[in-house]
Amino acid sequence: MLSPTGAEAGADADAVKEPARRPASPSRRGIGVPRAGLRHLSLAGVLVVLVAVGAFTRPEQFLTADNLQLILTQSSVIGVVTVGVTFVIIGGGIDLSVGAIVALASVWATTVATQEFGLGGVLLCALAVGLGCGLVNGVLIAYGPMVPFIATLAMLASARGLALLISDGKTQVVTVPSVLDLGVSDSYVLGVPPLVLVFAAVAVLGWLVLGRTTFGRRTVAVGGNAEASRLAGIAVRRQRLLLYLLSGLCCGIAAFMLIVLTGSGQNTNGNLYELDAIAAAIIGGTLLSGGRGTITGSVLGVLVFTTITNLFALNNLQTDVQQIAKGAIIVAAVLVQKGRKSP
């Protein structure tokens, strides 16, 4: 039998190597980035539509500087909580206790004993309570036998109960002038309330940490596939613990912001914050199964929800209608996610 010529051999070799030179499929080229950008543009478009509706239905009220400041201020507290919740969900967890942690931190930080230490005492106490609750959640979930749903549900009940016990069901009025001064118009920076600046700072830091640091990449990896992350050398348990500590820290910051905003601490503070934060993260593109999400999307989700609530209030619509609308938005967002994941 004649041996193949050099040209024929080269052709055979090229034929063998051809599969290796095939271009990667679109799903391997980072198609998630364009999708995230498209979702952000869509949410921005929704905001524009909502602003147009407000300008058409209540032009003398909606477009005023005071109302726009109100929308941003109301977005700030729940927005900070949403940043922490977004990290937890991307990491494959869930946190149902954020609202109760905010209530407990606000109550503990406004006791008479705490207020004797001034602004620093109130702030540090709120942060310490948030971190403490986050630590308990993290230990139970990362190193204990509990799944996130059960552990954070138990924290929700315990924190609410402890907040009620400390406050005795009463409103605790803040008497520290330096704390109250942060909520008055004289403290605004170029017309922007300090609480909005805090929210912006937390959101920017969250965006940088998630997208530009090893911690962020590990969070996405653990949420996408915990076992593969463990085999790759990532300390999965420690990562989960840190995520719940981060969520608790955000709750502590939000509690202090709420104290500044209301001038008081109450055991009813943060009511349904867990649902609002999770909903904002979902419509912002964060997968409930973990492994994907953006801080930008979550921030836009918060602004959409807050603007809707403001529009309903200006148009004298009932609270039950607001809740129904929020539920419909959540269902629509989840259905969109399911549709995009299907082949």
C-alpha positions as CSV (number, residue, x, y, z in Angstrom):
1,M,0.0,0.0,0.0
2,L,1.3,3.4,-0.9
3,S,2.0,5.8,2.0
4,P,0.2,9.1,1.9
5,T,2.1,12.1,0.5
6,G,3.2,14.9,2.7
7,A,0.3,17.1,1.5
8,E,-2.2,14.4,2.2
9,A,-0.7,13.8,5.6
10,G,-0.9,17.5,6.4
11,A,-4.5,17.6,5.3
12,D,-5.3,14.6,7.6
13,A,-3.6,16.3,10.5
14,D,-5.6,19.5,9.8
15,A,-8.8,17.5,9.7
16,V,-8.0,16.0,13.1
17,K,-7.2,19.4,14.6
18,E,-10.2,21.2,13.1
19,P,-12.6,20.6,16.1
20,A,-10.1,22.2,18.4
21,R,-10.2,25.4,16.3
22,R,-14.0,25.8,16.3
23,P,-15.2,29.0,17.8
24,A,-16.7,28.9,21.2
25,S,-20.5,28.8,21.4
26,P,-22.2,32.1,22.2
27,S,-23.0,30.8,25.7
28,R,-19.3,30.5,26.4
29,R,-18.4,34.0,25.3
30,G,-19.8,35.8,28.3
31,I,-23.3,36.2,26.9
32,G,-24.4,37.0,30.4
33,V,-22.8,40.4,30.1
34,P,-25.0,41.6,27.2
35,R,-28.0,40.1,29.0
36,A,-27.2,42.0,32.2
37,G,-26.8,45.2,30.2
38,L,-30.1,44.6,28.4
39,R,-31.8,44.1,31.7
40,H,-30.3,47.3,33.1
41,L,-31.5,49.2,30.1
42,S,-34.9,47.7,30.4
43,L,-35.2,48.7,34.1
44,A,-34.0,52.2,33.2
45,G,-36.7,52.3,30.6
46,V,-39.3,51.3,33.2
47,L,-38.1,54.1,35.4
48,V,-38.5,56.6,32.6
49,V,-42.0,55.3,31.9
50,L,-42.9,55.6,35.6
51,V,-41.5,59.2,35.7
52,A,-43.6,60.0,32.6
53,V,-46.7,58.5,34.3
54,G,-46.0,60.6,37.4
55,A,-45.5,63.7,35.4
56,F,-48.8,63.1,33.5
57,T,-51.0,62.2,36.5
58,R,-49.6,64.4,39.2
59,P,-47.3,67.0,37.5
60,E,-47.7,69.5,40.4
61,Q,-46.6,67.0,43.0
62,F,-44.4,64.3,41.4
63,L,-41.8,66.4,39.7
64,T,-41.1,68.6,42.7
65,A,-37.6,68.6,44.3
66,D,-39.1,67.6,47.6
67,N,-40.9,64.5,46.2
68,L,-37.8,63.4,44.2
69,Q,-35.7,63.8,47.4
70,L,-38.4,61.7,49.2
71,I,-38.2,58.9,46.6
72,L,-34.4,58.8,46.9
73,T,-34.4,58.9,50.7
74,Q,-37.0,56.1,50.9
75,S,-34.9,54.1,48.5
76,S,-31.8,54.5,50.5
77,V,-32.6,52.5,53.6
78,I,-34.1,49.5,51.8
79,G,-31.4,49.9,49.1
80,V,-28.6,49.3,51.6
81,V,-30.3,46.2,52.8
82,T,-30.8,45.0,49.2
83,V,-27.1,45.3,48.5
84,G,-26.4,42.8,51.3
85,V,-29.2,40.5,50.3
86,T,-27.9,40.5,46.7
87,F,-24.6,39.2,47.8
88,V,-26.2,36.5,49.8
89,I,-28.5,35.3,47.0
90,I,-25.7,35.4,44.4
91,G,-23.7,33.2,46.9
92,G,-26.5,30.6,46.8
93,G,-28.2,31.6,50.1
94,I,-31.3,33.5,51.3
95,D,-31.8,35.9,54.2
96,L,-35.3,36.3,55.5
97,S,-34.2,38.0,58.7
98,V,-33.0,41.4,57.4
99,G,-36.1,43.3,58.4
100,A,-36.1,41.9,61.9
101,I,-32.3,42.6,62.3
102,V,-33.0,46.3,61.2
103,A,-35.7,46.5,63.9
104,L,-33.5,45.0,66.6
105,A,-30.5,47.2,65.7
106,S,-32.7,50.3,65.7
107,V,-34.2,49.5,69.1
108,W,-30.9,48.5,70.8
109,A,-29.1,51.6,69.4
110,T,-31.8,54.0,70.7
111,T,-32.0,52.8,74.3
112,V,-31.2,55.5,77.0
113,A,-28.0,53.7,77.9
114,T,-26.7,53.7,74.3
115,Q,-27.7,57.3,73.6
116,E,-25.5,58.5,76.5
117,F,-22.5,57.7,74.3
118,G,-23.7,60.1,71.6
119,L,-23.7,59.6,67.8
120,G,-20.7,57.2,67.9
121,G,-22.4,55.0,70.5
122,V,-25.7,54.8,68.4
123,L,-23.8,54.1,65.2
124,L,-21.4,51.5,66.7
125,C,-24.3,49.8,68.5
126,A,-26.4,49.5,65.3
127,L,-23.4,48.1,63.4
128,A,-22.5,45.7,66.2
129,V,-26.0,44.3,66.5
130,G,-26.2,43.8,62.7
131,L,-22.8,42.1,62.6
132,G,-23.8,39.9,65.6
133,C,-27.0,38.7,64.0
134,G,-25.1,38.1,60.7
135,L,-22.5,36.1,62.6
136,V,-25.2,33.9,64.1
137,N,-26.8,33.3,60.7
138,G,-23.5,32.6,59.1
139,V,-22.3,30.1,61.7
140,L,-25.6,28.2,61.7
141,I,-25.7,28.0,57.9
142,A,-22.0,27.5,57.1
143,Y,-20.9,25.3,60.0
144,G,-24.2,24.1,61.5
145,P,-26.8,21.7,60.2
146,M,-29.3,24.4,59.1
147,V,-30.3,25.4,55.6
148,P,-30.5,29.2,55.0
149,F,-34.3,29.3,54.9
150,I,-34.7,27.8,58.4
151,A,-31.8,29.6,60.0
152,T,-32.8,33.0,58.9
153,L,-36.5,32.4,59.6
154,A,-35.5,31.5,63.2
155,M,-33.5,34.7,63.3
156,L,-36.5,36.7,62.0
157,A,-38.7,35.4,64.9
158,S,-36.0,35.8,67.5
159,A,-34.8,39.3,66.5
160,R,-38.4,40.6,66.4
161,G,-39.1,39.1,69.8
162,L,-36.0,40.6,71.3
163,A,-36.7,44.0,69.8
164,L,-40.2,43.9,71.3
165,L,-38.7,42.8,74.7
166,I,-36.1,45.6,74.7
167,S,-38.6,48.4,73.7
168,D,-41.5,47.0,75.6
169,G,-43.6,47.8,72.6
170,K,-42.9,51.5,72.9
171,T,-41.3,54.0,70.5
172,Q,-37.8,55.1,71.7
173,V,-37.3,58.7,70.9
174,V,-33.8,59.9,69.9
175,T,-32.5,62.8,71.9
176,V,-28.9,63.0,70.5
177,P,-28.8,66.3,68.6
178,S,-25.9,65.2,66.3
179,V,-28.0,62.2,65.2
180,L,-31.1,64.3,64.5
181,D,-29.1,66.9,62.6
182,L,-28.3,64.4,59.9
183,G,-31.9,64.3,58.9
184,V,-32.6,68.0,58.5
185,S,-32.2,70.0,55.3
186,D,-29.2,72.0,56.6
187,S,-27.1,68.8,56.4
188,Y,-27.9,68.2,52.7
189,V,-24.9,68.3,50.3
190,L,-25.8,70.2,47.1
191,G,-29.4,69.4,47.8
192,V,-28.7,65.7,48.3
193,P,-29.7,64.1,51.7
194,P,-26.8,62.4,53.6
195,L,-28.8,59.1,53.6
196,V,-28.8,59.1,49.8
197,L,-25.0,59.7,49.8
198,V,-24.6,56.7,52.1
199,F,-26.7,54.5,49.9
200,A,-24.6,55.6,46.9
201,A,-21.4,54.9,48.7
202,V,-22.6,51.4,49.8
203,A,-23.8,50.6,46.2
204,V,-20.5,51.7,44.6
205,L,-18.5,49.7,47.2
206,G,-20.8,46.7,46.6
207,W,-20.3,47.0,42.8
208,L,-16.6,47.2,43.1
209,V,-16.4,44.2,45.6
210,L,-18.6,42.0,43.4
211,G,-17.1,42.8,40.1
212,R,-13.5,43.7,40.8
213,T,-12.3,41.6,43.7
214,T,-11.5,38.0,44.5
215,F,-14.2,38.0,47.1
216,G,-16.8,38.8,44.4
217,R,-15.6,36.1,42.1
218,R,-15.6,33.6,44.9
219,T,-19.2,34.6,45.7
220,V,-20.3,34.0,42.1
221,A,-18.4,30.7,42.0
222,V,-19.9,29.4,45.3
223,G,-23.4,30.3,44.2
224,G,-23.0,28.7,40.8
225,N,-21.5,25.4,42.0
226,A,-20.4,25.0,45.6
227,E,-18.9,21.6,45.2
228,A,-16.8,22.6,42.2
229,S,-15.7,25.7,44.1
230,R,-14.6,23.5,47.0
231,L,-12.6,21.3,44.7
232,A,-11.0,24.4,43.2
233,G,-9.7,25.4,46.6
234,I,-12.3,27.9,47.7
235,A,-13.2,27.8,51.4
236,V,-16.9,27.6,50.8
237,R,-17.9,27.6,54.5
238,R,-15.9,30.7,55.2
239,Q,-17.2,32.4,52.1
240,R,-20.8,31.8,53.2
241,L,-20.1,33.1,56.7
242,L,-18.6,36.3,55.3
243,L,-21.6,36.8,53.1
244,Y,-24.0,36.7,56.1
245,L,-21.7,39.0,58.0
246,L,-21.9,41.4,55.1
247,S,-25.7,41.2,55.1
248,G,-25.8,41.9,58.8
249,L,-23.4,44.8,58.4
250,C,-25.8,46.3,55.7
251,C,-28.7,45.8,58.1
252,G,-26.8,47.7,60.8
253,I,-26.1,50.6,58.5
254,A,-29.7,50.6,57.4
255,A,-30.9,50.7,61.0
256,F,-28.8,53.8,61.7
257,M,-30.2,55.4,58.6
258,L,-33.7,54.6,59.7
259,I,-33.0,56.1,63.1
260,V,-31.8,59.3,61.4
261,L,-34.8,59.4,59.2
262,T,-37.5,58.8,61.8
263,G,-35.7,60.1,64.9
264,S,-36.7,57.0,66.8
265,G,-36.3,53.2,67.3
266,Q,-39.3,50.9,67.1
267,N,-39.7,47.1,67.1
268,T,-41.9,47.5,64.0
269,N,-39.1,49.0,61.9
270,G,-38.0,47.1,58.8
271,N,-41.4,45.4,58.4
272,L,-41.4,43.3,55.2
273,Y,-37.9,44.6,54.3
274,E,-36.9,41.0,53.5
275,L,-39.6,40.7,50.8
276,D,-38.8,44.1,49.3
277,A,-35.1,43.5,49.2
278,I,-35.4,40.0,47.6
279,A,-38.0,41.3,45.1
280,A,-35.7,44.2,44.1
281,A,-32.8,41.8,43.7
282,I,-34.9,39.5,41.6
283,I,-36.2,42.1,39.2
284,G,-32.7,43.4,38.9
285,G,-31.6,40.1,37.5
286,T,-30.3,38.1,40.5
287,L,-31.0,34.4,40.2
288,L,-32.6,32.9,43.2
289,S,-30.6,29.7,42.6
290,G,-27.4,31.7,42.9
291,G,-24.4,32.3,40.7
292,R,-25.6,35.4,38.9
293,G,-26.6,39.0,39.7
294,T,-25.5,42.6,39.7
295,I,-25.5,45.4,42.2
296,T,-26.6,47.8,39.4
297,G,-29.7,45.8,38.7
298,S,-30.6,45.6,42.4
299,V,-30.3,49.4,42.8
300,L,-32.5,49.9,39.7
301,G,-35.0,47.4,41.2
302,V,-35.1,49.4,44.4
303,L,-35.8,52.6,42.5
304,V,-38.5,51.0,40.5
305,F,-40.3,49.7,43.5
306,T,-40.0,52.9,45.5
307,T,-41.2,55.0,42.5
308,I,-44.2,52.7,42.1
309,T,-45.1,53.1,45.8
310,N,-44.7,56.9,45.5
311,L,-47.0,57.0,42.4
312,F,-49.6,54.9,44.2
313,A,-49.5,57.2,47.2
314,L,-49.8,60.4,45.1
315,N,-52.8,58.9,43.3
316,N,-54.5,57.8,46.5
317,L,-54.4,54.1,45.7
318,Q,-54.9,51.5,48.5
319,T,-52.0,49.7,50.1
320,D,-53.4,46.4,49.1
321,V,-53.2,47.4,45.4
322,Q,-49.5,48.3,45.9
323,Q,-48.9,44.8,47.3
324,I,-50.7,43.1,44.5
325,A,-48.7,45.2,42.0
326,K,-45.4,44.2,43.7
327,G,-46.4,40.6,43.6
328,A,-47.2,40.7,39.9
329,I,-43.9,42.3,39.2
330,I,-42.0,39.6,41.1
331,V,-43.9,36.8,39.2
332,A,-43.2,38.5,35.9
333,A,-39.5,38.9,36.7
334,V,-39.1,35.2,37.7
335,L,-41.0,34.1,34.6
336,V,-38.5,36.2,32.5
337,Q,-35.6,34.5,34.2
338,K,-37.1,31.0,33.6
339,G,-37.7,31.9,29.9
340,R,-34.1,33.0,29.5
341,K,-32.6,29.8,31.1
342,S,-34.7,27.5,29.0
343,P,-32.9,26.2,25.8
